[in-house]
């Protein structure tokens, strides 16, 4: 008898019904990605890697650490990954201003990553002055050129990009609509304008309007980013019509088990819905009424993002969480030691983990 083959997943499906670690400068190195994956992150993005630097790196097999290192001419490790990181779906985010440098950088890491992302949202001066990050929002043709070049060159890898709001709502809608034509397999939308900072409240109402309009005409997933600091907030964002997945940044620094806490909420929701279905079935005395009630309820569920993602969470999955922030820091330090993380980077992340409110 022929061996039964698992169905092949479409590239865009890797970004549906997921809770994702966002790209964060100085935070998204290997130990924090591994920590987030251990506690429920479905995908983990690297920090932004500058294409002009990454393209000059050499791939080095590190037998001592069991890692693959991408080492710059000055011997600094620009990117480090391992088999666990790759198995957990590691996405490299590129900072690039043109397709040539993006392609050259992507070629260096393409066999060791699960996905490629173009940063079109970072408002930091360094990125913007180099024509990268949010500066690309003013050059949609350049975005198109970079994304289409990457997707055409690496058909086995999903290529995505991440944006912020443009000045006009219709401009944001248009760039989301164009994403699929570029060859992107998903697009992430940060719910702030480029000039706004984390202390400024996000615009989830505007996100809801933009996504509702754009999602009606495209088939690729739209990922929400921004203002999802707690599991309750993640749960609420998933209620927005057209949102496929949620990307978490500062909430993960505060509590790396926010991914599993969010999944617990979603699983509880799933169980409650099923309990309601069961009660309805018991209370209905005729087969026709039972069939009608259950069918109508399930039809609503099929269009409900909360229910859809909840069905992807295994009923027996333990979904472990941290009891205290110090437990999270302790585990992070263990992973830093195991992966020989740069000391200055480790100190910075621990400082952030201990400083954020919560």
N, C-alpha and C positions, 0 to 999 in steps of 0.2 A: 504493500500500500504506500502510495506517495505521501511524503511528509507534508502535513498541513502547514501552509505558510500564513504568517500573520499579515493582516491587511497593511498595505503601505500607507503611511500617513502623509497627507498633503503638507507641503512646507508651512503653509499659513496656519495649519491646525496646531502647530507647536505653540502658537500664541493665543489660542482660544481657551477661555475658562481657566486662566492661569493667574497666580499671584507671584509677582516678579520683583526681584531686587533691582532697584534703579541704578544707573551709572552714577557714581559719586567719586569726585576727585579725592585721592589719598585714602579713600575708604575701601573701594572695591577691588582690593588686591586679593590674592588667593586665599589667605586665611579667613577673611570676612565672607567671601563667596562660599567657602566650605561651611562656615558657621551657619550662614543663612540657609543653605541647602539642607543641613542637618535638621533644621527647625522649620522646614516646610516650603521654602522658596522653590517654585517650579522651574524658573529660569533665573540666571544670575548674570548681570551685565558687568563688564569690567569698568574701571574708571576710563575716562576719555584717553585714548592713546593717540598722540600726534603722529599723523601719517609720515611726515618728513623725517621723524626720528625712527619710527618703527621700520620703515623701508630699508634702513641701514643696518638693521639688527641681524645677528647670526643665530640660527636655531641650534641650541646646545642640549644634548641629553645629559641630565644631571643624575648620574647613577646613585649618588649618595642620598639625595632627597627623593628619588623616584619622580622627578618632575621634568618637564620640558621648559627650558628657559630661552628667552629671546633677549640676547645680550647686545648692547650698543657698543660702538667702537671704544668708548671710554670704560668698558667693562661693567657698566650698570645694567641691572636686569630690568628691562622695560616691561616685560610681561612674563608671568610664570603660571603654568597650569600643570595639572596631573590627571591621571585616569579618572579619579573620582569627580573632579571638576568637569571634565568633558562628559562623563556619564550623566551628570546633573544638568546638562545643557548650558554651556558657557558661551556667552555672547561677547564679542569684542566690539567696543564702540570706538569708531575712528573719528578723529578730528582732522578734517581735510578741506581744502578750498578748491580742489580741482580733481578731475577723474584720474589723471595720470599718477599723482601721488597716492591717491586712495587705492588704486589698483596695485601699485607697487607694494604698498604696505600690506594689503590683503593677501597678496601672494606669499608673503613671509609666514603668515599664521594660518592660512586657509585649511591646512590638513590637521590642525590641532584645536579647532574651535567648532562650535555647533551653529553659530550664526554671526552675521556681521551687521553692525548698526552705524548709521551716519549721524553725527551730532549736528543738529540744526537748531538747537535751542539754548546752548550755553551763552549767557550774557556777559561772562567775564571778559575783561579788557584784553587779556592775552589772546583769547580765541577770536574775538571780534576784530582786533587790529590785524590778525593774520588771515582775515577773510573766512574764518571758520565759525562754527557755532551759530548763534542767532543772526550773524551777518549774512548767512546763506538765505535767510527768509526774504531778503530783498533781491535775491537772484534765483528765482524758481527754476530757470533754465539750467543753472549750474547744478542744482539739486537733482534735476532730471538726468543730466549727463552723468553724474557720479553714481546715482542709484542704478540707472539702466546699465552702465558699464559693469558695475559689480555683479548685478543679477545675471547679466549675460555671460560673464566670465566664470562665475561659480554657480552653475545650475543646481549643484547638490547642496548649496547652503542658502538658507533664507536670508534675504537682505531686507533690512528695515530702516526707518529713520524716525527721529524724535524732534518735535517742534514745540514752539510756544505760540500763543495767539499773535496773529498779525493785527495791524491797526484796525482794520475793518472786519466784521464778522464774515462777510462774504468771501474775503480773501483767505481766511482760515479754512472755510468750507471748500474753496476751490483747490487749495493745495492738498487737502485730504483726498478729495475726489481724484486728483491727478496721480496719487501715490500708486494706485493699482496699475495704471498705464505705464508707470516707470519700471514696473517689475517688482515693486516692494511687496513683501508678504505680510506686512503689518505696519501700522504707523502709531507712534505714541504721541499723545498730546498733553503737554504740561499746562495746567490751567492758570497760567499767569502770562503777562506780557514780558518782553525781554527786559524792560527797565525795572521790573518789580523783583523784590528779594524775598527770601523765605519768611521774613517777618511780616510781609504784606499778605493779607488773606487772599486765597485763591478765588477764582470765579467759577464755581461749580455750576451756577445758573447759566452762564455763557457756554460752558462746556456742554451742558445738556442741550442747549439750542443748536450748537454747532454739530454735535454728534448726531442728533435726531435728523438734521437736514442731510448731512453727508452720508450717513450709513444707509440711507434709503437707496443710494445709487451705486454703492461699491460692495464688493464681496469679501474684502480682506478685513481682518480684525482691527479694531480701534482700541488702543490701550490708554487708560487714564493714568495720569501722573500728577501728583500734587495734592496736598491736604488730605492725606490718608495716614494719619498718625497713630490711630488706634484700630483695633479689630472692629469696633462699632462703626468707625468711619469707612473702613474698607467695605463692610457690609452695605453701608448706605450708597457708596459709589457704584456698587454692582447693581443697584436698582435703576441707574440711569439707562434709559433705552438706547441701545446701540453700542454700549460699552461691552467689549469682549473680555478684557482682563484689566487688572489693577497693578500698577507699579508703585512700589514703596521705597522711599528714601530715608528721611529723618526718623520715621516711625520704626525702621529696622535698626537704626543706631540706638534708639531708646530701648527697644526690646526686640532682639533678633528672632524671638519666637512669635512675633506678631503674625507671621505667615500661618503657623499652626493654630494660633488663637482665632484667626479669621476663619480658618477651615472648620474649627469646632463650631463656630456660630453658624456657618453654612450647613454643616451636618445636622445641627439641632433643628435648623429650619426645615431641612429635608425630612427629618423624622416627624416633625410636627405636621407637615403637609400630608405625609403618608398616614399618620394617625387620624387626621381629619377624613381622609379618603376611606379608611377602614370603618370609622364611625358612621359615615354616610352609607356605606354598603350594608352595615348591620341594621341601620334604622330604616332603610328602604325595604318595603315589604313585597314589592313586585319586581320581577326581573327586568321589565322594561324601564321602570323608574330608576332602578339601580344602574342599569347600563347608561341611561341618559345622564344621570348625575355624575358618575365617574368619568364618562367620556368628556363632558364639559369641563370638569375640573382638570383632568389631565391635559386637555387642549390648552387651557390657560397656562399650565405648568410648562408646556413645551415652548412657550414664548416668554418664559420668565428666566432672566439671566441668573437669578439666585438659585433657582431650582436646577438649571442646567449645570452650573459649576458644582453644585452640591452632589449631583449624581456621579461626578468624577472622583469623589473622595471615597475611598474604600471604607466600608462599615467597620472593619476590624483594625484600621490604621490607628496606632496609638496616639499620634499627634502630641508628642511630648512638648512641654514648655518649660521655661526657666521659672524657678520659684522667686529668685531675687536677681537684681541687676548684677550683683557680684558673681553669681553663678555664671552669668553670660560672659562677664569679663574673664573669669577663670578659664572657661572653655576656649575663648578667643585666644588667650595667651598660650594655651596648650597647642593650638593650631599654628600660631606664630612660631613657636619653638620648632614644631615638626616641619615647617616649611621654610625655616630660616628667614623669616620676614625681616625687613630692614628695621633696625631699632627705632629710628626716628619716626617711621611710619607707625609702628606699633604703639609708641607713646602717644602720638596724635590721636589715633583711633580710640585708645583707652580713655584719653581725656574727654573725647566727644561722648563716649558711652556713659561716662560718669557725670557729665555736665548737663546733658539735656533733661528737661523736666519730665517727671513721670513717677 
